[in-house]
Amino acid sequence: MINCFCPTHGDLGCGDCVVLDHRFCIIDYIADVAKDFVIGIKFKELRTSIKQAESFLSASISNVDELLDEVENQFKHEIARLLKFRAEINAYLDRREKELLDNIRKVKIDDENVLNALKTDFESVKSGLEAVRTNLSSGETSVNQRYVVARRVEKDIRNILDKKEQTTETQTQTLTQIIETESENVSLLRSCLT
């Protein structure tokens, strides 16, 4: 049972507490000092102190509530910014994907057209070469005619091989340009995200 007060330490306690923790202190026995304390100045000042503490705590609680509202608003604002940024990135990536798919399809169609034209040329020349081979093997053709035909065929073969190399280079250049451009775009996007 609490029946003592130590003014030195401001502690309330029982007789055992006083003996153990406050044996060198001057102790007030609550029964002896309570009546004078309750009608005294310190008690009245305590009421004023309590009101001031309550006012301070009310203002502090109000301030914390305002800060909590501010934190919530900042949270919502940052989430909105993040979602907007994500939407912009998604829109950009969708647009770039469409552009790249269109470019890739165009390159494919162009490559197919070039290759089909090349195939047609090869088939035509192959048919011509078969006819020339037959003509060159034939004993009915003169040596001079065979010489002229052979020189024309050599020139045609060189032209076809040159055309094949040009087609391969064009294809490689077109695809390489698309890949390099896209690599630059990926690097730019990565730099924006970091």
Secondary structure, DSSP 8 states (H G I E B T S, - for coil): ---EEETTTTEEE-HHHHHHH-TTS--EEHHHHHHHHHTSHHHHHHHHHHHHHHHHHHHHHHHHHHHHHHHHHHHHHHHHHHHHHHHHHHHHHHHHHHHHHHHHHHHHHHHHHHHHHHHHHHHHHHHHHHHHHHHHH-TTS-HHHHHHHHHHHHHHHHHHHHHHHHHHHHHHHHHHHHHHHHHHHHHHHHHHH-
